């Protein structure tokens, strides 16, 4: 295929990631895109193509080895997505380094350990719902800020033993890292500050270890697994960011989908359809991640009729892949908890399947029913099309989620 359509310029303000995804899908399973800073890249949006790329080692993660434009200095610190290139964790390492980091961290996320988190998750849900119930009759609250964000954030911070007074600093970086509207200086300063917050946390844990995952990772340093402090900090970046932002979006999108499909909500509330189906359909049609940076072709690759040159940056278009009509038919972009096939790749695939998937599913399976049980009159505080998107093309979320918990007095 010699003819390529003009690259689609990804909207840094993320005004409508689904419309953008539909335009990408219309170009085919692999589309050409332009990133902030005028950087040319590819977005893999077809369901089958995404699965193929996630399992193909020729799509490497380490920019320091596989992105010529970065290696030769064309891509500098002023690239707005530079934080995604500079992190040192399993998402930026390949082969041995990746499997070493993954094996260590996987111990944290065994099903047994996740199951052991259940009482904590239930307690946090209860506390947050108690706080919410202090709202006056008919008062509009931000369900994202008051529930969908603090729930996974508190869980992941407890899991890693992040003390209360350090949480704001440690979490802030992840929020800024996905903001594709910030300028160069902010992006660089953010990476710097965030690294320092992580190093402070690691230093504190070394002095005062506890029964938490970070202490466990530090302990493994002593037992000869070569985890550098930089990798520890990078792994924290990944776990705290991926463990909060994504589940926040899953919870927020599920609530909006149910409130805008009252017939389907009724089916869940009277037990005709299990909550599990709500969660999987939300993951499919509203993937929490819209575009995941970065992979780089380690050689020229032919995929889905497109030739990607060696050394090009590639994003995975998760949000679009869940809505690929080639996989899910004409109604692929419709929320339907009764559809037979809810297959999605929102947790990745193969060696890059999300370690935290069982935890995210558990948080949603506890947090969603509890919310609707406590507030049976839950309603959107604004029309659904006025929920303001998150302001990034990387994630599929809302910046705030105005909700009325009870009818007006």
TANOR-V774959 format. One record per pair of residues at least 4 apart in sequence whose ideal C-beta (glycine too) atoms are under 6 Angstrom apart, sorted by the first residue. I is the first residue (numbers start at 1). J is the second residue. If there is no record, write none. Layout:
# TANOR-V774959
I/J  I/J
This chain:
# TANOR-V774959
1/305  4/32  5/27  7/32  7/33  7/34  8/23  8/33  9/34  10/33  10/393  11/15  11/393  12/36  12/180  12/181  13/181  13/391  14/389  14/390  14/391  14/392  14/393  17/290  17/319  17/396  21/319  21/320  24/31  24/43  24/45  24/317  24/320  25/45  25/320  27/31  29/46  29/49  29/304  30/42  30/44  30/49  30/303  30/304  30/306  31/43  31/45  33/41  33/43  34/40  35/39  35/41  36/80  37/79  37/80  41/313  42/308  42/314  43/315  43/317  44/49  44/50  44/53  44/316  44/317  45/317  45/320  45/321  46/304  46/324  47/321  47/324  47/327  49/303  49/304  50/316  50/321  50/345  51/349  52/56  53/59  54/348  54/349  54/350  54/352  55/350  58/298  58/299  58/301  59/295  60/66  60/94  60/296  60/298  61/92  61/94  62/66  62/92  62/93  62/94  63/67  63/70  63/85  66/296  66/298  67/296  68/72  68/311  69/74  69/75  70/75  75/79  77/82  77/188  78/184  80/187  81/293  82/86  82/187  83/177  83/191  84/293  84/294  86/191  87/92  87/234  87/237  88/230  88/231  88/234  89/234  89/235  89/238  90/98  90/101  90/102  91/238  93/97  93/98  94/98  98/102  99/103  102/106  104/220  106/355  108/213  109/355  109/356  111/358  114/358  114/359  117/121  120/158  121/155  121/363  121/366  122/366  124/154  125/366  125/367  125/370  128/147  128/150  128/151  129/374  132/146  135/139  135/141  135/405  137/406  137/409  138/404  138/408  138/409  140/381  140/402  140/404  141/146  141/403  142/146  142/400  143/147  143/148  143/401  143/403  144/148  144/149  144/252  144/398  144/400  144/401  145/149  148/248  148/251  148/252  149/153  149/248  150/154  151/367  152/156  152/244  152/247  152/248  152/363  153/244  156/240  156/243  156/244  157/162  157/167  159/213  160/212  160/213  160/214  161/210  161/212  161/214  162/166  162/167  162/170  166/170  166/201  167/171  169/197  170/197  170/201  173/177  173/190  173/194  174/241  176/190  178/392  178/394  178/395  179/392  180/392  180/393  181/391  182/186  182/187  185/189  186/190  190/194  195/233  198/233  198/236  199/233  202/232  205/209  205/214  205/215  205/218  206/218  209/215  210/215  220/225  221/227  227/231  227/232  236/240  237/241  238/242  239/243  241/245  242/246  243/356  246/288  247/360  247/363  249/253  249/288  249/396  249/397  250/288  250/364  251/367  252/398  252/401  253/282  253/286  254/278  254/282  254/368  257/282  257/335  258/265  259/380  260/384  261/335  264/337  267/272  267/273  268/273  268/278  273/277  273/337  275/365  275/369  277/337  278/337  279/364  280/342  281/337  281/342  282/286  283/344  283/346  284/322  284/342  284/344  285/322  285/335  286/396  287/318  287/319  287/322  287/346  287/396  289/318  290/319  290/393  290/395  290/396  291/315  291/317  291/393  291/394  292/316  293/315  294/313  295/314  296/313  297/301  297/308  297/310  297/312  299/310  300/309  300/310  301/308  302/307  308/312  317/321  318/346  319/396  321/345  322/344  323/332  323/333  325/329  325/330  325/332  328/332  345/349  347/353  347/354  347/357  348/352  348/353  348/354  349/353  356/360  361/365  363/367  364/368  369/373  375/405  377/406  377/407  379/404  381/402  381/403  381/404  382/386  382/402  387/398  388/399  390/395  390/397  390/399  391/399
